[in-house]
Amino acid sequence: MRTMIAPTLKNEDAVQELVTEISKCVHCGFCNSVCPTYQLTGNELQGPRGRIYLVKGMLERDDTNEALEDSLSKCLTCRACEPSCPSGVQYGKIAEEARFLIYNRPSRRPFLQRLLLKVIPDIVKFKRLYRIGRWFRPLVPSKSFREALSRKLPSPPTITGMKEGKVVLLQGCVQQALTPEVVLHLAELLETREIPFRVMSQERCCGSLNLHLGEKEVAQHEMTTNVTQMRIESDEIILSTASGCGVTLKEYDRYLPHLEHASSFAEAVLDISEYLVQFEFKKAHEAERVVFHSPCTLQHGQKISGIVETILTRTGYEVLPYRDSGRCCGSAGTYSLLQPKQATALRDKKIAALADVAPDVVVSANVGCQLFLEPALDVPVLHWIELLG
């Protein structure tokens, strides 16, 4: 696909890289066959091929428009299209860079996006406003926000670790606030196996929320702070229990190409499944029949599949396959709040597929999926490591 770049954009390196990626597209449409939003709407502009055409038009005119902004805002960035593409188009990069270009323009960002960007990455602000939201929850008109406020804010656990630990546990933003039991359980698993670990008091947001919503410079600032303050040594491992964070952490070298130690930081990051697969576990839950909902950020973003299922099966659980397991649940970071109609429709499809196999418990590997599925299911929804003892 040939793109005639507008003269005002020709000297921008990011634009040149974007054009190179777009040029790989051969218009075959295989991507649409696996795209959740295209399957939901049947609209060409709500699939990867149509979105690439719209981005191409923006680069040729150096101007955005309502159709492009609407299309990209409804894209989940699930990256299910990437494995299906015979030309190897990295659509996630195209969508990401296009959002950077759009939101660098004055007055293009909706108010709700600005609010979420201010609150969610800042755990102090997030907890404060979450408590206030809980008080007024019955009066909140948006069902998606009422659901998002359904959990009580738990007391933060004390996880101390050791100064000399070579395994670094990341606690995250939303996970640290709403599901801190996940990292606490991981700490207990490591302590039982006498594995020294440490937690980082200087930990900042990984930057994924800002990236997804087009705030590249803010994301890079958060990333730079993490790399410089954590000072990861070559023999250390960084464990992420939230796949939405992990997929970004593993690409710090791409986002910070000129920062010393960014590459070694990214190489040190492991999803928790990649680390725990070496150990044996006992069952820590009474459930027998388990469904593992693999987040898009794990199976498409990090390209990890089968490891969690292997660990759970080896531990003694019956892991149930279910239809359309590769489809997004609709959570997608802030998507469920910014696009509630689309997100709920996608979740309904996921819930129907899960109901077909009647699990005792549903587990996931990302806090966003867990919290989004939880209010809609009649069975417990947990992080998968909570099943391990």
Secondary structure in CASP SS format (residue, H / E / C, confidence):
PFRMAT SS
TARGET T0000
AUTHOR 0000-0000-0000
METHOD secondary structure of the structure
MODEL  1
M C 1.00
R C 1.00
T C 1.00
M C 1.00
I C 1.00
A C 1.00
P H 1.00
T H 1.00
L H 1.00
K C 1.00
N C 1.00
E C 1.00
D H 1.00
A H 1.00
V H 1.00
Q H 1.00
E H 1.00
L H 1.00
V H 1.00
T H 1.00
E H 1.00
I H 1.00
S C 1.00
K C 1.00
C C 1.00
V C 1.00
H C 1.00
C C 1.00
G C 1.00
F H 1.00
C H 1.00
N H 1.00
S H 1.00
V C 1.00
C C 1.00
P H 1.00
T H 1.00
Y H 1.00
Q H 1.00
L H 1.00
T H 1.00
G C 1.00
N C 1.00
E H 1.00
L H 1.00
Q H 1.00
G C 1.00
P H 1.00
R H 1.00
G H 1.00
R H 1.00
I H 1.00
Y H 1.00
L H 1.00
V H 1.00
K H 1.00
G H 1.00
M H 1.00
L H 1.00
E H 1.00
R H 1.00
D C 1.00
D C 1.00
T C 1.00
N C 1.00
E H 1.00
A H 1.00
L H 1.00
E H 1.00
D H 1.00
S H 1.00
L H 1.00
S H 1.00
K C 1.00
C C 1.00
L C 1.00
T C 1.00
C C 1.00
R C 1.00
A C 1.00
C H 1.00
E H 1.00
P H 1.00
S H 1.00
C C 1.00
P C 1.00
S C 1.00
G C 1.00
V C 1.00
Q C 1.00
Y H 1.00
G H 1.00
K H 1.00
I H 1.00
A H 1.00
E H 1.00
E H 1.00
A H 1.00
R H 1.00
F H 1.00
L H 1.00
I H 1.00
Y H 1.00
N C 1.00
R C 1.00
P C 1.00
S C 1.00
R C 1.00
R C 1.00
P C 1.00
F H 1.00
L H 1.00
Q H 1.00
R H 1.00
L H 1.00
L H 1.00
L H 1.00
K H 1.00
V H 1.00
I C 1.00
P C 1.00
D C 1.00
I H 1.00
V H 1.00
K H 1.00
F H 1.00
K H 1.00
R H 1.00
L H 1.00
Y H 1.00
R H 1.00
I H 1.00
G H 1.00
R H 1.00
W H 1.00
F C 1.00
R H 1.00
P H 1.00
L H 1.00
V C 1.00
P C 1.00
S C 1.00
K H 1.00
S H 1.00
F H 1.00
R H 1.00
E H 1.00
A H 1.00
L C 1.00
S C 1.00
R C 1.00
K C 1.00
L C 1.00
P C 1.00
S C 1.00
P C 1.00
P C 1.00
T C 1.00
I C 1.00
T C 1.00
G E 1.00
M C 1.00
K C 1.00
E C 1.00
G C 1.00
K C 1.00
V E 1.00
V E 1.00
L E 1.00
L C 1.00
Q C 1.00
G C 1.00
C C 1.00
V H 1.00
Q H 1.00
Q H 1.00
A H 1.00
L H 1.00
T C 1.00
P C 1.00
E H 1.00
V H 1.00
V H 1.00
L H 1.00
H H 1.00
L H 1.00
A H 1.00
E H 1.00
L H 1.00
L H 1.00
E H 1.00
T H 1.00
R C 1.00
E C 1.00
I C 1.00
P C 1.00
F E 1.00
R E 1.00
V E 1.00
M C 1.00
S C 1.00
Q C 1.00
E C 1.00
R C 1.00
C C 1.00
C C 1.00
G C 1.00
S H 1.00
L H 1.00
N H 1.00
L H 1.00
H H 1.00
L C 1.00
G C 1.00
E C 1.00
K H 1.00
E H 1.00
V H 1.00
A H 1.00
Q H 1.00
H H 1.00
E H 1.00
M H 1.00
T H 1.00
T H 1.00
N H 1.00
V H 1.00
T H 1.00
Q H 1.00
M H 1.00
R C 1.00
I C 1.00
E C 1.00
S C 1.00
D C 1.00
E C 1.00
I E 1.00
I E 1.00
L E 1.00
S E 1.00
T C 1.00
A C 1.00
S H 1.00
G H 1.00
C H 1.00
G H 1.00
V H 1.00
T H 1.00
L H 1.00
K C 1.00
E C 1.00
Y H 1.00
D H 1.00
R H 1.00
Y H 1.00
L C 1.00
P C 1.00
H C 1.00
L C 1.00
E C 1.00
H C 1.00
A H 1.00
S H 1.00
S H 1.00
F H 1.00
A H 1.00
E H 1.00
A H 1.00
V E 1.00
L E 1.00
D E 1.00
I H 1.00
S H 1.00
E H 1.00
Y H 1.00
L H 1.00
V C 1.00
Q C 1.00
F C 1.00
E C 1.00
F C 1.00
K C 1.00
K E 1.00
A C 1.00
H C 1.00
E C 1.00
A C 1.00
E C 1.00
R E 1.00
V E 1.00
V E 1.00
F E 1.00
H E 1.00
S C 1.00
P C 1.00
C H 1.00
T H 1.00
L H 1.00
Q H 1.00
H H 1.00
G H 1.00
Q C 1.00
K C 1.00
I C 1.00
S C 1.00
G C 1.00
I H 1.00
V H 1.00
E H 1.00
T H 1.00
I H 1.00
L H 1.00
T H 1.00
R H 1.00
T H 1.00
G C 1.00
Y C 1.00
E E 1.00
V E 1.00
L C 1.00
P C 1.00
Y C 1.00
R C 1.00
D C 1.00
S C 1.00
G C 1.00
R C 1.00
C C 1.00
C C 1.00
G C 1.00
S C 1.00
A C 1.00
G C 1.00
T C 1.00
Y H 1.00
S H 1.00
L H 1.00
L H 1.00
Q C 1.00
P H 1.00
K H 1.00
Q H 1.00
A H 1.00
T H 1.00
A H 1.00
L H 1.00
R H 1.00
D H 1.00
K H 1.00
K H 1.00
I H 1.00
A H 1.00
A H 1.00
L H 1.00
A H 1.00
D H 1.00
V H 1.00
A C 1.00
P C 1.00
D C 1.00
V E 1.00
V E 1.00
V E 1.00
S E 1.00
A C 1.00
N C 1.00
V H 1.00
G H 1.00
C H 1.00
Q H 1.00
L H 1.00
F H 1.00
L H 1.00
E H 1.00
P H 1.00
A H 1.00
L C 1.00
D C 1.00
V C 1.00
P C 1.00
V E 1.00
L E 1.00
H E 1.00
W H 1.00
I H 1.00
E H 1.00
L H 1.00
L E 1.00
G C 1.00
END
